[in-house]
Amino acid sequence: MPHRSRWRPSIITAGAGVLLAAVLLAGSGYGLLRERRELTVETVARQSLLVRVLEDHARRSLDGAQIALAGLADVAARNAPPEVLQALLDQTQSSLGFLRGVALLDETGRVLAAADPADRGAFLSPGALASLGPWPAAGRDSIGGFIAARSLASLGQEGAIVPPGVGFIPVLHGLRLLDGRPALLVALLNPDALANFQQLTLNDPQAAAALVDLGGHVLAATSGAEHLPGEQLPRLLAAGAPLAAVRAGAELGRWEGPGLREADQLGAYRALRARPFVVLVELPQAELRRQWLVSVRDLGLPSLGIAAALLALSGVGAAALRARERAALQLDQAQREVAERERELSAIFGSVQDLLFRTDAAGRVTFINEGYARLSGQAVSRVLGRPLQELFGGSPAVAALFDACDADEALPHELRAEWLAADGQARSFEIHLVPLRRHDGLLEWVGSAADVSSLMRAQAELRAQLGLARSLLASSPLPMAVLDDANRYLDVNRAWEQFTGRRRGSVLGRRADEAALRDDVRDNELLARGGEMSYETAWEGNDGRRRDLFVSKSTFPDAQGRPMGLVVCFMDISEFREAERATRAARDAALETSRAKSDFIANVSHELRTPLQSILGFSEIGALRARQDLRLAELFADVHRAGQRMLGLVNDLLDLSKIERGAEPLQLQRLDLNPLAAEVARELAPLLAARGLTLHTALGEAELVVLGDPLRLQQLLRNLLANAIRFSPAGGSIELTARHDADGDVRVDIADHGPGIPPDELESVFEAFVQSSATRDAAGGTGLGLAICRRIAQAHGGRVWAGNRADGGSGAVVTLVLPTTRFGDAAPGAA
């Protein structure tokens, strides 16, 4: 061959080495840029997961507080004994560890009951009461902002010193007590509990998280947020900031720029559904740059070293090629035959996804299939003759395999190595090498390399998910157990060990034998369909004490998505059930006492009517016969008037007793209250004329349709109007107004110009035999009229109450409210 032809391959080899080094450096640079993008994407995905977990925890905490307050409100509204209510408040605070306190307040700011002994009997000033937030309507909830105070008692004290960041978030529930007074249940949510969960969930000293309201006020935050609860961050409301996006209607998203901290951040936010709060999670952009520079150091420096080695090897290869070219002509025929066989093998192996290769005894590659070209983006010919370890990042384990290896002692090997592929991703390979001994004593190696990167990533993600699940299970304050489909224990948490008195190691793998945990019929049904269920049951502990439990069970899936076991969680509600039973027993005893009293009054009143009729009859006869003797006639007239008053008292007692006992069922029908009120006004016209009073009626033309007994409603209106006539001064006026109120119910107001009712007696005047101190000496009466009115109103599902005129004048106003109905509705049966 010509001299120039002998040098051409060496020149090409040297150029190829330079080009390969350039490609390697370019690939490394591209990989580092891709690493930067993937680091950002991974951080955003992690923050989205964290902010969803923190939002779920904050929402569940608020839901738990509101559900507890709703249960307490139901007990308080039934006028539960103070000791029962106090026990329920103590149980609520002890079971909900994120609460700083729970208390019941009346409308004046006085604490009626509280879980914290320091709050009991405290009195909140109007300003302190207003700081809790708007007073919700009965049966409604609301949540206030952060309040810097240790407790309700310290909130009501002037000059109380509160360290920065110490306070609570009030959760309010409005209710109305049995006597009609409005009241307020307050749960003091501890921001530190939310902050501690945020800190544990982040598990990153560089990251920060916080719960803020839509005004930019911090409610709870991790230490990395550099802000204490109660501080306001206006920058969160600026254009492009998370709170501006939430106010515009976004529920979740991410942002770049200043956040909780002034430096540029990469963050994610998520708004709490139906609540004006937002959860923020952020990481400094400087921390992302630092992590990427670590990758530059770890990946860039080895690439430079490999490029330098490629250049050196290219020079060595070029010199070797010049020597080998002199023998190339003699080997051409043999090489053509070998190349033909190689092409045949390459065609067979080209379709294999794994790497298949052959090396000489020194580990230099003599054959590799097309899988290498697909992974590296380089031609197969470029790797032939190169050491096998260079394919896998210079792996020492691969290099050590070929060092000082004796052909007679060579054995099959399995090892794992890493490789930076052409797409910039680090891939893991499992390498299998088998020695191949030639008849002339030479040693070669054949092997394969399988890409197990996806498997390793899946295993790492699975380990992370299992670690998170174990952390959530261990941190739960409620006893929890994980069972397989055969009711065998897979795991239990620390709360379960403390509750049952059994150690985790002694039950794992064993069948659950506790009656409270096993319900074979329902468990099998739940495992068949999946989902969750809950029920109450009884538990008898090792101490022999019986406890009431609320048990919640849910399934978890296997790899195919089918239920493979149960997660069992239970709560001890023994004290709540005992309090409920005590309340029910007290209520039954009170009802029995009331029925006995009503029966006694009815019997006595019935027995009194017979002698009263005789007295009235004889007094009338005596008055007729003594007409000639004026003094004797006046005596008989006095007896007759006293008997009439006594008969009226007996009739009122009988009416009150019948209404309380339900002896005379109401004959309900749909009727318009306007004609009924007008008829009562006409009936009492003589009494009005006798006192010189004027009745102003404002009944209107709209129908005021109610469902009621016309006779009883006439009695109710008659008593209220007669009461106003009795207490009005001679020559005065009375106003009778009937209309629909804001809720659509029928409202009747009767206002007089009498002496009025003292504020502390507005409720007591509706009790039997009780009269106002302002009218007791002058108006007469039995003190039963208003009591009968309230019983009739309650029997119709309505309410009646008293107040004083709000226009500055003297006089009382009695209000009756009845639920409205329509004439077109189906006719009801008798009540």
Secondary structure, DSSP 8 states (H G I E B T S, - for coil): --HHHHHHHHHHHHHHHHHHHHHHHHHHHHHHHHHHHHHHHHHHHHHHHHHHHHHHHHHHHHHHHHHHHHHHHHHHHTT--HHHHHHHHHHHHHH-TTEEEEEEEETTSBEEEESSGGGTT-B--HHHHHHT-----BT-EEE---B--SSHHHHTSTT----TT--BEEEEEEEE-TTS-EEEEEEEE-HHHHHHHHHHHH--TT-EEEEEETTSBEEEE-GGG---TT-B-GGGGSTTSHHHHHHTT--EEEEEE-SSSSS-EEEEEEE-TTSSEEEEEEEEHHHHHHHHHHHIIIIIHHHHHHHHHHHHHHHHHHHHHHHHHTTHHHHHHHHHHHHHHHHHHHHHHTT-SSEEEEEETT-BEEEE-THHHHHHSS-GGGTTTSBHHHHTTS-HHHHHHHTT--TTT---EEEEEEEE-TTS-EEEEEEEEEEEE-TTS-EEEEEEEEE-HHHHHHHHHHHHHHHHHHHHHHH-SS-EEEEETTSBEEEE-HHHHHHH---GGGTBTSB---TTT--HHHHHHHHHH-SEEEEEEEEE-TTS-EEEEEEEEEEEE-TTSSEEEEEEEEEE-HHHHHHHHHHHHHHHHHHHHHHHHHHHHHHHHHHHHHHHHHHHHHHHHHHHHTTT-HHHHHHHHHHHHHHHHHHHHHHHHHHHHHHHHT-S----EEEEHHHHHHHHHHHTHHHHHHHT-EEEEE--SS--EEEE-HHHHHHHHHHHHHHHHHHS-TT-EEEEEEEE-TTS-EEEEEE--SS---GGGTTGGGSTT---TTTTTTS---S-HHHHHHHHHHHTT-EEEEEE-SSSSS-EEEEEEE-B--TTS------
